Amino acid sequence: MRRPSLTAAFVALALLRPLAAAAADDVTLLRVFLTDGTSLVSYGEPALAGSRVIFSMPTAATPNPPLHLVNLPLERVDWERTSRYAASARATHYVETQADIDYAALSNEVAATLSDVARTPDPAKRLEIVARARKTLAGWPETHYNYRRAEVLQMLSLLDEAIADLQAATGRGQFTLSLSAFADPPAIVEPLLPPPTPKEAIEQVLAAARVTDSAAERVSLLSSAVTAIDRDRTTLPPEWAGATRAETEAAVKAEVRLDRAYQMLTTRTMAVANRRARLADVRGLERLVRTIPQHDAALGARRPDAVNALVTAVEAKLDAARQLRLARDRFAMRAAVLARYRVAVGTPLALFAQLKPALEAVKALSGSTPVTLAAMDRTVGRILKLANAIVPPEEAVTAHALLVSAVQLAGNAAQIRREATMAGDMARAWDASSAAAGALMLGARARADIQALLRPPQFR
């Protein structure tokens, strides 16, 4: 290497030495820009979650301010400008707090590298060391907000000369190292705004209350503004503080009254919807759905979420009423068939009810006389004969089969109890108890299902 090139590189190292910088506070205040051009202060980075923008808003102009979580619809936010501002803030914050420290570390690393070059006699090794230093310098500006980019470029040009000399010394004759291309550093397109004053912090809270689409959040923001006015009254313009507090309190009361009005609308409408749904009054429910927007308009259309929820609830009742009307129409068409089945199945159900005392005795192992067991057998046989002769309608097939199963299980309970008695076998007596319990359970279920099928459909 020609000594002038290496010397120039050492001299240029002085350019890498960091400038003195005053300590800066940790900058956390960003901005969320609205589509109307105004902005809201965000304590830290705002987050984009689907179609919502969520951020923490300071409600006071203090180092550690109380925060209020704000949730805005994306259509009210200029997200592109908000992102640009955040990038500008990050770059500015980096330059004011960390850049000099990182730059010092870079300069120390390059200085150590060049010292190694001076102590290394092998030209090939020296070339390798300088090429490594150049690679570190080339990638540094892009990852450090282009801080002191001009100095880095100047140092790179000197290193390139040194690399060319070293390549000539090693006999390579051509500079083959891939050079990095540098674009001009991006301009700070969003100038940073100063932190808000106590008055501006409260005005920002009120601005957020005007643009939020959540009534609960609006009331919360307004209440926070009242609290902030009371807390910072000594630092606020007296006339402005008094007028703003009165207006904000009035707004809170108006919001509360509006909430009550919408709650009353919901309660009244759902009472009517439930009554009409029980009657399967489809037309009445359709009219009720159409009246909701009219009532909403009369209240100023101020609670879209509540109205949407109410419309959804009434439409659910409307769907249920349509299903109920369909079921009742079908029941009416099947009335004659169901009436015949009611008459036919009445006797088997009544006879099974007569078995209940005997089945309870078998279940409880409280004693079953031969006469009782014989009567159970006769009743079971009679029920099965009647039930098997019935052709149930299609909707009653499952319930009818359940009744037959219950009767057969009752017969099994009587037979097993007889065997247990003859053998004095307690284990078989418990088997009979289990069979009797199953017969009672299936019989009750069959009766309930058959009775439900034979009644006109009801609203659930």
C-alpha positions in Angstrom: 0.0 0.0 0.0 1.2 3.5 -0.8 1.7 5.1 2.5 -0.2 8.3 1.5 -3.4 6.3 1.0 -3.1 4.6 4.4 -2.2 7.9 6.1 -5.2 9.5 4.5 -7.4 6.8 5.9 -6.1 7.4 9.4 -6.6 11.1 9.0 -10.2 10.6 7.7 -10.9 8.6 10.8 -11.1 11.9 12.6 -14.2 12.6 10.6 -15.9 9.6 12.4 -15.4 11.0 15.8 -18.8 11.9 17.3 -19.8 15.5 17.9 -20.7 16.6 21.4 -24.5 16.3 22.0 -26.6 17.4 24.8 -28.6 14.7 26.6 -32.2 14.5 25.4 -35.2 13.1 27.2 -36.7 10.0 25.8 -39.2 11.1 23.2 -42.4 9.2 23.3 -45.0 11.7 22.0 -46.1 10.9 18.5 -49.1 12.1 16.5 -52.2 10.5 15.0 -53.3 12.6 12.1 -57.0 12.7 11.2 -58.4 13.0 7.7 -59.4 16.6 8.4 -55.8 17.5 8.9 -55.8 17.9 12.7 -53.8 15.6 14.9 -54.0 13.9 18.3 -51.1 13.2 20.6 -50.1 9.5 21.0 -47.9 8.4 23.9 -45.8 5.8 22.1 -46.6 4.1 18.8 -50.2 3.9 17.6 -51.3 0.4 16.5 -53.3 -0.5 13.5 -55.6 -3.4 14.4 -57.8 -4.4 11.4 -60.0 -1.4 10.7 -59.2 0.3 14.0 -56.4 2.6 15.2 -55.6 2.2 18.9 -53.3 4.5 20.9 -52.7 6.0 24.3 -53.5 9.7 24.6 -52.0 11.8 27.4 -54.6 13.8 29.2 -52.0 16.2 30.8 -48.8 18.0 29.8 -46.6 16.3 32.4 -43.5 14.1 32.1 -45.5 11.0 33.2 -49.0 11.9 32.2 -52.2 10.0 32.9 -53.2 8.1 29.7 -56.5 7.3 28.1 -56.8 4.5 25.5 -58.4 5.8 22.3 -59.9 3.5 19.7 -60.8 5.2 16.4 -62.1 3.9 13.1 -59.4 3.8 10.4 -61.5 5.9 8.0 -61.2 8.8 10.4 -57.3 8.6 10.4 -54.7 9.6 7.8 -52.6 6.5 8.5 -50.0 7.2 5.8 -49.2 10.6 7.3 -49.3 9.1 10.8 -46.7 6.6 9.8 -44.5 9.2 8.2 -44.6 11.3 11.3 -43.7 8.2 13.4 -40.7 7.5 11.1 -39.6 11.2 11.4 -39.9 11.0 15.2 -37.9 7.8 15.4 -35.1 9.3 13.3 -35.0 12.6 15.3 -35.1 10.7 18.5 -32.2 8.5 17.4 -30.1 11.4 16.3 -30.7 13.2 19.7 -30.1 10.2 21.9 -28.2 7.3 20.5 -26.6 8.3 17.2 -23.4 9.7 18.7 -22.9 6.6 20.9 -23.3 4.3 17.9 -21.1 6.5 15.8 -18.4 6.4 18.4 -18.6 2.6 18.5 -18.2 2.6 14.7 -15.2 4.9 14.8 -13.5 2.8 17.4 -14.1 -0.4 15.4 -12.7 1.2 12.2 -9.7 2.7 14.1 -8.9 -0.8 15.5 -9.1 -2.2 12.0 -6.7 0.4 10.5 -4.3 -0.2 13.4 -4.3 -3.9 12.5 -3.5 -2.9 8.9 -0.5 -0.9 10.0 0.9 -3.8 12.0 0.3 -6.5 9.3 3.2 -7.0 6.9 1.3 -9.4 4.5 -0.4 -7.3 1.7 -3.1 -10.0 1.2 -3.9 -9.9 4.9 -4.0 -6.1 4.9 -6.3 -6.2 1.9 -8.7 -8.6 3.7 -8.7 -6.3 6.8 -9.4 -3.1 4.9 -12.1 -4.8 2.8 -13.8 -6.0 6.0 -13.7 -2.4 7.4 -15.2 -1.1 4.1 -18.1 -3.5 4.3 -18.9 -2.4 7.9 -18.9 1.2 6.8 -20.9 0.7 3.7 -23.9 -0.9 5.6 -23.9 1.5 8.5 -25.8 4.6 7.2 -28.8 2.6 6.0 -29.4 1.0 9.4 -28.7 4.2 11.3 -31.0 6.7 9.7 -28.2 8.0 7.4 -26.5 9.7 10.4 -23.3 11.5 9.2 -23.6 9.8 5.9 -21.3 12.3 4.1 -18.4 11.5 6.5 -19.0 7.8 6.0 -18.9 8.2 2.2 -15.7 10.2 2.4 -14.1 7.5 4.5 -15.3 4.9 2.1 -13.7 6.7 -0.9 -10.3 6.7 1.0 -10.7 3.1 1.8 -11.4 2.3 -1.8 -8.1 4.0 -2.8 -6.3 2.0 -0.1 -7.9 -1.2 -1.4 -6.8 -0.4 -5.0 -3.2 0.1 -3.8 -3.3 -3.1 -1.8 -4.7 -5.1 -4.8 -1.9 -3.7 -7.0 0.6 -4.8 -4.3 -0.8 -8.3 -4.3 -0.7 -8.5 -8.1 -4.5 -8.6 -8.6 -4.4 -5.5 -10.7 -8.2 -4.9 -10.7 -10.6 -3.7 -8.0 -13.3 -6.3 -7.8 -14.9 -5.4 -4.5 -18.7 -4.7 -4.9 -19.3 -1.1 -4.0 -22.5 -0.1 -2.2 -24.7 2.5 -3.9 -26.1 5.3 -1.6 -29.3 7.1 -2.3 -29.8 10.5 -0.9 -31.2 10.3 2.7 -35.0 10.6 2.9 -36.2 14.0 3.8 -38.1 14.5 7.1 -41.5 15.0 5.4 -43.4 15.4 8.6 -41.9 18.2 10.8 -42.2 17.3 14.5 -44.7 19.2 16.5 -44.0 20.5 20.0 -45.4 18.8 23.0 -48.9 20.1 23.9 -49.5 22.7 26.6 -51.9 21.8 29.4 -54.7 23.6 27.5 -53.8 21.8 24.2 -53.7 18.4 26.0 -57.3 19.0 27.1 -58.4 20.2 23.7 -56.9 17.0 22.2 -59.0 14.9 24.6 -62.1 16.8 23.5 -61.2 16.4 19.8 -60.8 12.6 20.3 -64.2 12.6 22.0 -65.7 14.2 18.9 -64.3 11.7 16.4 -64.7 8.4 18.3 -67.6 6.2 17.2 -68.0 4.6 20.6 -70.5 6.2 23.0 -68.9 4.7 26.1 -65.5 5.9 25.0 -66.9 9.4 24.2 -68.3 9.7 27.7 -65.0 8.5 29.2 -63.0 11.0 27.2 -65.3 13.8 28.2 -65.1 12.9 31.8 -61.3 12.7 31.6 -61.3 16.3 30.2 -63.4 17.5 33.1 -61.0 15.9 35.5 -58.0 17.4 33.7 -59.5 20.9 33.8 -60.1 20.6 37.6 -56.6 19.2 38.1 -54.7 21.8 36.0 -57.0 24.8 36.6 -54.2 27.0 38.0 -52.2 26.6 34.7 -55.2 27.2 32.4 -56.8 30.4 31.2 -59.6 31.0 33.7 -62.2 32.1 31.3 -61.5 29.2 28.9 -61.4 26.7 31.7 -64.7 27.7 33.1 -66.5 27.8 29.8 -65.0 24.5 28.6 -65.8 22.7 31.8 -69.4 23.8 31.7 -69.7 22.8 28.0 -68.0 19.4 28.7 -70.2 18.6 31.7 -73.3 19.5 29.6 -72.1 17.1 26.9 -71.6 14.3 29.4 -75.1 14.8 30.8 -76.5 14.8 27.2 -74.7 11.6 26.4 -76.0 9.9 29.6 -79.6 11.0 28.7 -79.1 9.7 25.2 -77.9 6.4 26.6 -81.0 6.1 28.7 -83.2 6.9 25.7 -81.6 4.2 23.6 -81.9 1.7 26.5 -85.6 2.5 26.8 -86.0 2.0 23.1 -84.2 -1.3 23.3 -86.3 -2.5 26.3 -89.6 -1.4 24.8 -88.8 -2.9 21.3 -87.6 -6.2 22.6 -90.7 -6.6 24.8 -92.9 -6.1 21.7 -90.6 -8.4 19.7 -90.9 -11.2 22.3 -94.7 -10.9 22.4 -95.1 -11.0 18.6 -92.6 -13.9 18.3 -94.6 -16.0 20.8 -97.6 -15.4 18.6 -95.6 -16.2 15.4 -96.6 -12.7 14.2 -94.3 -12.5 11.2 -95.9 -9.4 9.7 -95.9 -7.6 13.0 -92.2 -8.3 13.5 -91.4 -7.1 10.0 -93.2 -3.8 10.8 -91.3 -3.6 14.1 -87.9 -3.9 12.3 -88.9 -1.0 10.0 -89.8 1.3 12.9 -86.3 1.0 14.5 -84.6 3.4 12.1 -87.4 5.9 12.6 -87.0 5.9 16.3 -83.2 6.1 15.9 -83.6 9.2 13.6 -85.8 10.8 16.2 -83.0 10.4 18.7 -80.5 11.9 16.4 -79.0 8.6 15.1 -76.3 8.9 17.8 -75.9 5.2 18.8 -75.2 3.1 15.6 -73.8 0.2 17.6 -76.9 0.0 19.9 -79.2 0.3 16.9 -77.4 -2.4 14.9 -77.5 -4.7 17.9 -81.2 -4.0 18.4 -82.0 -4.7 14.7 -80.0 -7.9 14.9 -81.9 -9.0 18.0 -85.3 -8.3 16.5 -84.4 -10.0 13.2 -83.4 -13.1 15.2 -86.9 -13.0 16.7 -88.3 -12.6 13.2 -86.5 -15.7 12.0 -87.7 -17.6 15.1 -91.3 -16.5 14.4 -91.0 -17.6 10.8 -89.8 -21.0 11.9 -92.6 -21.2 14.5 -95.2 -20.2 11.9 -93.9 -23.0 9.5 -94.1 -25.5 12.3 -97.6 -24.5 13.3 -98.7 -24.6 9.7 -97.3 -28.1 9.4 -99.0 -29.1 12.7 -102.3 -27.9 11.3 -101.9 -30.0 8.1 -101.0 -33.0 10.3 -103.7 -32.4 12.9 -106.0 -35.3 11.8 -103.1 -37.8 11.7 -101.8 -36.7 15.1 -105.3 -36.8 16.6 -105.7 -40.4 15.6 -102.3 -41.2 17.1 -103.3 -39.4 20.3 -106.3 -41.7 20.7 -104.3 -44.8 19.8 -101.4 -44.2 22.1 -103.5 -43.1 25.0 -104.2 -46.6 26.4 -100.6 -47.8 26.2 -99.4 -44.7 28.1 -102.1 -45.1 30.7 -101.2 -48.8 31.2 -97.5 -48.0 31.5 -98.4 -45.4 34.2 -100.0 -48.3 36.1 -96.7 -50.1 36.1 -94.9 -47.3 37.9 -95.6 -48.4 41.6 -94.4 -52.0 40.8 -91.3 -50.7 39.0 -90.5 -48.4 41.9 -90.7 -51.4 44.3 -88.3 -53.5 42.1 -86.0 -50.5 41.8 -85.9 -50.0 45.6 -85.6 -53.7 46.3 -88.5 -53.2 48.8 -90.2 -56.5 47.8 -92.3 -57.8 44.9 -95.0 -60.4 45.5 -95.7 -63.1 43.0 -99.1 -61.5 42.3 -97.4 -58.2 41.6 -94.9 -59.7 39.2 -97.6 -61.7 37.4 -99.7 -58.5 37.0 -96.6 -56.7 35.6 -96.2 -59.5 33.0 -99.8 -59.2 32.0 -99.7 -55.4 31.7 -96.4 -55.5 29.7 -97.9 -58.0 27.3 -101.0 -56.0 26.8 -99.0 -52.7 26.2 -96.7 -54.4 23.7 -99.7 -55.8 21.8 -101.4 -52.4 21.6 -98.2 -50.5 20.8 -97.0 -52.9 18.1 -100.4 -52.6 16.4 -100.0 -48.8 16.1 -98.4 -47.2 13.1 -97.0 -43.9 14.4 -96.8 -40.8 12.2 -93.4 -40.1 11.0 -92.7 -37.4 13.5 -93.6 -39.8 16.4 -91.6 -42.8 15.2 -88.6 -42.2 17.6 -90.8 -41.4 20.6 -93.0 -44.5 20.0 -90.0 -46.7 19.7 -88.7 -45.3 23.0 -92.1 -46.3 24.6 -91.8 -49.8 23.3 -88.2 -50.1 24.7 -89.4 -48.9 28.1 -92.1 -51.5 28.2 -89.7 -54.3 27.2 -87.3 -53.2 29.9 -90.1 -53.3 32.4 -90.9 -56.9 31.4 -87.2 -57.7 31.8 -87.2 -56.1 35.3 -90.1 -58.3 36.4 -88.5 -61.5 35.0 -85.1 -60.8 36.6 -86.7 -60.0 39.9 -88.5 -63.3 39.8 -85.3 -65.2 39.1 -83.5 -63.3 41.9 -86.2 -64.2 44.3 -86.2 -67.9 43.4 -82.4 -68.1 43.7 -82.0 -65.8 46.6 -79.4 -64.0 44.4 -78.8 -60.4 45.6 -76.7 -59.6 42.5 -79.6 -60.5 40.2 -81.9 -58.4 42.4 -79.7 -55.4 41.7 -79.8 -56.2 38.0 -83.6 -56.1 38.2 -83.3 -52.8 40.1 -81.2 -51.4 37.2 -83.7 -52.6 34.6 -86.6 -51.1 36.5 -84.8 -47.7 36.8 -84.1 -47.8 33.1 -87.7 -48.6 32.3 -89.0 -45.7 34.4 -86.5 -43.3 32.9 -87.3 -44.3 29.3 -91.0 -44.3 29.9 -90.9 -40.8 31.3 -88.9 -39.6 28.3 -91.2 -41.3 25.9 -94.3 -39.8 27.5 -92.8 -36.3 27.5 -91.7 -36.6 23.8 -95.1 -37.9 22.7 -97.0 -35.2 24.5 -94.7 -32.5 23.0 -95.4 -33.9 19.5 -99.1 -33.8 20.1 -99.2 -30.1 21.3 -99.1 -27.2 18.9 -95.5 -25.8 18.5 -94.6 -23.1 21.0 -92.1 -20.3 20.9 -88.8 -21.1 22.7 
